[in-house]
Amino acid sequence: MSPKPMLSLPDFKEKQILFVQAERGKDNFLKFQNDNILYRKDEENTDMISCHKVFAIFISGDFSITTVLIRNCEQHGIALFLLKNNFQVYARISSPLEGNYILRERQYKFSDEFTAAKKLIQNKIYNQQALLKEQKKINDFEKELKAAYEKINKAKTEKELLGLEGSMGKRFFQEYFFEMGWLRRMPRSKYDINNVLLDIGYTFLFNFIDSLLNLYGFDTYKGFYHKLFFQRKSLSCDLVEPFRCLIDRQLLKSFRLGQIDEKDFKYIGGKYVLSYDKQKKYLQIFFNCLLKRKEDIFLYIKDFYYFMMRDGKDFPFFKLK
């Protein structure tokens, strides 16, 4: 089989990310037919889209899928994500460019990880400060940003950098989400509705970044800020950081628009759980948010690829608009 060409930006612009959710009590079926991906429900055709327009498919709930679908998704570079009802990805089927050994060799030999990590966190802090400025929560953007950058530049160890990121992040969450009754960030704890929704948004952002990294053949388990840990995709965790601001902004926007309804959630066993019939509503909110900037995210990952191939030059920067 000949190697797959890398996806260009013009091609990527035409791609869509699909989310399909099983309807309870129905026989949900996803299949490949005449270059189309077909969704059938109880033996009736429900929806269809050309495979050439799809970048990734998120499948939630119980579906029947065929080996023909899997084979054609692999051939067309379409990533399949299988989700539990709580949005946790329990399996994925994708076609990474694993043969890019030159890139992986450079990844493994990359020696300036701490400098790259500082640039990554400066980018994250820049966008957090931009969000606060947008909401008129800081008086002097340039002064605040300069002070934050100086602290990051002075960090001597990875532990110190992690501490700075954590303290700055804590302050950001408290100020930015103040009107939402913010308490604290507790990932995957389902501590409150705010944390549940951030988990959902960040999860889909992570999987989107991970899919783009696979296009180039990165070893997504080898990061430079998040270190090697069993079964953790550390590089994907790294490159999520500059883009978290998109999810943060969308959450506050949705709150102000009245899109978040407490009645959509149930409190079970000390945790907040999103009702099954309301899941698609919130997924669509975050999907639309990411799709608006999908080209910028694509270009960032492309620039990161060239950064790795050029021995540490031109680390990419994502600026919130």
N, C-alpha and C positions, 0 to 999 in steps of 0.2 A: 504494500500500500504506500503511495507517495505521501510525503509529509504535508500536513495542512498548512496553508499560508496563514500568516498572522492577519487578524481582522483589522481592516483600516477604519479610520474615523468615519468616512462617508458611508461605509457599510454598516458600521455600528449605529449610526444615526437612525437607520431604518429598522433597527431591532427593537423588539418589545420584551418586557418581562411579564410573564403570565402568572396569575394566582388562580388555582382552581380548588374549590372546596367541595367535598363530598356532601351530598344531601342525605341526611339520615333517613333510613327506611327505604332508600332507593338503591338500585344496582348501578353504581357509578363506574364508567368504563372509559379509559383513555387509549386511543389507538392511532396508528399511522395509516393514512389512506391517500394514495395519489399525491404525494408531496405535501399533504396536509395533516395537521394534528386535529383529530376529531374527538369531541367529548360526547359520549352517549349516556343517557340516563333512562333506565328501564327500557332498553332496546330502541330508544328514540334518539335521533340526532339532536343535540342541544346547541352545540356551537362548533365552529371550525376556523382554523387559521393556517396560513401557509407556513411551513417549517422554515422557509427562508427569511421570515420576519421575526423569528423567535431567538432570543439569546439564552433565556433561562425559564424554567417552569417550576413553580412551587406548588406542591400537591399536598393538601391538608385533608386528613381523614382517610377513610377506607376506599381505595380505588383498585380496580383491576387494570393492569397495564400489560402489554404484550412484549415479547422479545423483539418483535419487528420494530416497535416503537423505540425500545432501548437502542437497538442497532442503528436506526436512522438518526436518532438524537446524537449518538456518538459520531456518526459520519458528518453531521451538519454542525458539530460543535455546540450542541444545546445541552446545558447542564440541567439535570433533574434533581430537585430537592424534595425529599419525603419528610413531611412534618407530622408530629403528633398534634392532638387537639390543643395542646398548650403552646404550640408554635416551636417546640424544640425539634431541631433537625436530627432525625435518627439515622438517616442514610442519604447519600448523594451519589448520583451517577453522572460522571462528567468525563470529558476527553482532554485532559491537560497535555501540554506539549512537553512530555516528560523527557524527550530525547535531547533537549537543549542543554547538553552537558557543559558547554562553555560557560553559559550563564550560571549554572549551579556550581561550577568550579570557582567562579568569581565570588559567588555568595559565600562559599565555605572559607575562602581565603580573605574575605573582606576584613580589614584590620582596624578601620576607623569607626567602629560601631558607636563609641561614646559621643563623638562629634555629630554623627548622623542622628543619634537619639536626641541630642540637644536641639538640633534644627527641627526635628519632628515635633517636640514639645513646644518650642517657640511658635510654630505654626498653629498648634492647637490653642495656645494661650492667645495668640493674635485674634483668632476667630471668636474666642470667648469674650475678649475685650470688645470686639466689634459688635457682638450681640448686646453687651451692656451699654455701649455707646448708642446703639440703635434705639434702646429703650430709655435713653437719657439717665442712666444709672451711674455714669462716671462723668466727672467734670472735665478732665484733661486726658484724652485718649492717648496722645503721644507720650505724655509724662508717665502715665500708668504702664504703658507698654514698654517704655524704656527701662523702667524700674524692674519689671518682670524679666525682661531679657537679660539684664545685668545679673540678676540672681541666678538665672539658668546658666549663664556663661561662667559664673564663679563656682558652680558645682564641681566638686572634685571626684565624686564617686557616683556610681549608678544608684546606690541607696539614697544619696542626697538628692539626686534628680527626681527619683520617685517621690520623695517626701515633698519637694517643691510642687510637683504636679498635683499631688493629693491635696495640699493645703490651698493652692490656687483654685483647684476644682471645687473644693468645699465652699469657698467664698463665692465662686461663680454661681453654683446651684442655689445657695441661700438668697442671693440678690436677684438673680434672673427669674426664679420661680416663686418669689415671695408672695405674690398675690394668689398663688395656687395653694397656699397653706403648706409650703414645702417643709419637710422635716429633715430628712437626710437621704443620701443615695445609698441604697442597699441592693446591689445587683442580684438578680435571680431569687430574691427573698419573697417577692410578692407582698412586701410589707404594706404598701398602699397603692392606690390607683396610679399615682404618678410614676412609681417605680415599675409597675406592670407595663405601662405604656412605653416608657423608655426602653425597657428590656425588649419589647416587640420591635421598636424602631431600630435599635442598635443591632439586633439579631439579623434583620434583613439587610442592613447596611454591611454587616460583616460578611454575609454570604455573597453579596454583590461584589465586594472587594476581592474576596477569595476567588470567585469565578474569573475576574479580570486578571488576577495574578496567574491563574492556571493557563490563560491564553498564551502567556509568554514562556511558561515552563519553569516558573520559580518553584523552589522547594518552600512551600508555605509554612513548614514547621520550623524553618531556620530564620529567626528574627534577629534584629540588632538592638532593640529596646526591651521587648519581652524576650526573656531568655528561654533556652530549650527546656521544655517540660513535657512529660509523657502525654502524647496525643493532643497537645495544644498547638494550634496553628499560629505560632508566634508572629510570623511575618504579617499575616492577615490582621492579627491583633494590633500590630504596629501601625499599619497604614489605614486603619479605621480612624485613628485619633484625629487627624485634621478635619474629618467630615462629620464628627459627632454633632457639630454645631447645626447641621441641617435638620437633624432629628430634634434637637433642643428647640430650635426656632419653631418648628412645626407643632410641637407639643403646646407651647405657649399660644400660638396662633389658634389652634383647635380649641383650647380652653376659652379664649376670648370670643370665638365664634359660636360657643355653646354646643360644639360637636361632641364633647365628652359628657356622658350621662352616667351618674353613679348607679342608676338602675340597670345598666348594662353589665354590672359586675356583681358577683356573689361573694360573700365572706364565708369561707369554708375552712375549718381547722386552723384558724389563725392566719389565713392567707386570702388575698383577693384573687378571684378567678373570673376571667372574662367569659360571659355566657356564649355558648357555641353559636347561637343564631346571630350574635352581634360581632363575631370575629371579623367577618369580611369588611364591615364598616370601617374598623380601625386599620386593618391592613391596607385598604385602599387609600386611606389618608396618608400613610407613610410611603406607600408605593409611589403615589403621585408626587410627593415631595422629592424623592430620589430621582425619579424620571426627569424632572425639570433640570437637574444638574448632571444627568448621566454622561453627557459629552465631556464635561469638565473632569469628572471622576475618571473617565476613560483616558483622557490626555494626561492626567496626573500619573496614572499607573504606567502609561507609555513612557513618560519622562523619567520615572523611577527606573524603568528597565534600562534606558540609555545611561542613567546615572551609574548603575551597576556595571554596565559594559564599558564605561569610560574611566574606570578606576577612581571613582569618588568625586567627579566634577558635577556641578549643577544639580544639587539636591532640589527636588521639586517643591513648590509652595502652592497651596490651595488657598485662595483668598475669597472670603465670603462676600457676596454681592448684596 
